[in-house]
Structures are given as C-alpha cells and as structure tokens.
Amino acid sequence: MNQRLGLVAMLLVLGTGWGASQSLGKIAVSGGYHGFGVIFWQVTICTLVLGGLTLVRGQGLRLTLPALRFYLVVALVGTIIPNFTFYTSVAHLPAGIMSIVISTVPLMAFPMALALGQDRFSLPRLAGIGCGLLGVAMIALPRSSLPDPAMAVWLPVALVGPFFYAIEGNYVARWGMAGMDAVQAMFGASLAGMLIAGPLALGTGAFINPFHPWTGPDWAVLAMSSSHALIYAGYVWLASRAGSVFATQTSYVVTGSGVVWAMLLLGERFSPWIWAALVVMLVGVALVRPRDAAARPTGCETADLG
C-alpha cells in the first residue's frame, strides 16, 4: 500500500511540474523563439544538471550498445520530435488547449501496451482511461472551443507529441534502461538530444543567442529547462517501475495543473466545467493503478533514483 501511495504521489508531483511547461512554452514562443532553438537549450541545461548529478553520485556515461540505443531512441522519440511539434503548435493554440491535448497519451499508450503484452486488459483500467476521456470532453465541449476555428488545423500537429510519448513509455517499460538508473539514463539521452538539436537549430536559423538582455521568454526557457531535467528523469523512472499506462496518467495531472498554471501565468480563465473535469480525471488516475511486480514482463528493468 505504501509503495502504491508513493507511486501516485510521484505521479502528482511530476504532473504538476510538467503542467507548467505548457504556459512556459507559450511564453517562450510568444517572444519569437522557435522549436529547435528552445529544444537545444532545454536539453543542454538538462545535460548539465543531470551530468552534475551523475558525477556527484559517482557514476559516468555508459557507452554500451544497449545504452547508446536507449539514448538515441529517447532523444528522438521522447524529446526532439514531440517537443518540436509542441512548440510549433503552441505558437498557434492556447496553452489550455495544449494541456488538454496531452491527455490523449494514455489513449495511444493503452493499445500499444496490449499489443506488446505490457499490460493486461481490465475493465477498471479501461474505466480509468474512460474517466480521463470524459474529463477532456467536459473541458473541450461545453462552453469551450477554439477561439478561432482556423486553429483546428494545428490540432493534428499537437497530437503528434502525445503519440510519440506513448511510444517512448512503452519502449522504456518493455526494454528498460539498459541497466542504468533514471538520472544516468536521462543524462545520456539529454546529451544525445543536444548533439542532434544543436545542428538543427543552427541549420534552421532558430538558434537562441543567450548573450543579450534577458526578457520573459528567456527566463521561461531557463525555468522550463531546469525543471524538465528532474521531471523527465522521474517520468522515465515511473514508466520503468509502474508500467507505461500508469505513467502516462501523468498527462491527466498535467491537464489539471496546466489549466491552473495558465490562469496564474497567462491570465487565462475557464468555466466551472473545468473544475468538475479535474475531479473526473483524478478518479481516472485512481482507477489506473500501478501493476504488481509479478505482472511485470521479465525483460523490464527497474530503476532507483536514490
């Protein structure tokens, strides 16, 4: 029971911190910054923070073939592709809508997990995902819609990110982290992402020169990138420990906290339907419980943040 409560608490902490990224990303792109430029500094700061933690803990960068494969897959599937589509779409969509879109991750992760044998079909788990969907519908449909119908063209772009997050969660749950813990693994993945995003930022003219008087977008990039390092490592740990479908329930908490952060940071206001939807989504989180250790596939490794 204590372990279950700890996993749920971790999910809530990660979701709340991650929810702020929707608004911070909106602030960053509103200042004229573009995808690969923001991504480069995001993974660079992650590399510095996680690299420092790795050294303090007496570890190094693992360079085995399985580790290198993990770095590349997570850098591309979990960072470069979904973040680029996020920054592209959030420039045209409200931060609140982006917080809603992230809740589609479990919808995509569940059938993937079933196909890979990662999770078993159960009515309570399906009901939990259904509660999440109902919560999203309560936000999106009654008295809520896109401010401009022309924005609808950007919704498919916004959905690309959740699709790749679902792939990433299932990849980690299925094949583990090549014997590394979450901090060490995400240090390598961030370094790989930096090596990929740097040339892309320079080649597309999106590189952000930090040597100028800083304004709101610059501080938003710094805050988002610094928090992202620990939050993302925690998410990978959660997927490895509790399963991909449970880990992706973080998206529901991201939705709820994202709405609150949008109100605090951007002055967005929402109807009472949103608060009712948050209750429904929390019910969904409670229904999709961590799987028991006996139910884990033998190839799935666990990690320890300590």
Buried (B, 14 or more C-beta within 10 A) or exposed (E): EEEEEEBBEBBBBBBBBBBBBBBBBBBBBBEEBBBBBBBBBBBBBBBBBBBEBBEEEEBEBBEEEBBBEBBBBBBBBBBBBBBBBBBBBBBBBBBBBBBBBBBBBBBBBBEBBEEBEBBEEEEEBEBBBBBBBBBBBBBBEBEBEBEEEEBEEBBEBBBBBBBBBBBBBBBBBBBBBBBBBBBBBBBBBBBBBBBBBBEBBEEEEBBBEEEEEEEEBBEBBBBBBBBBBBBBBBBBBBBBBBBBBBBBBBBBBBBBBBBBBBBEBBEBEBEEBBEBBBEBBBBBBEBBBBBEEEEBBEEBBEBEBE
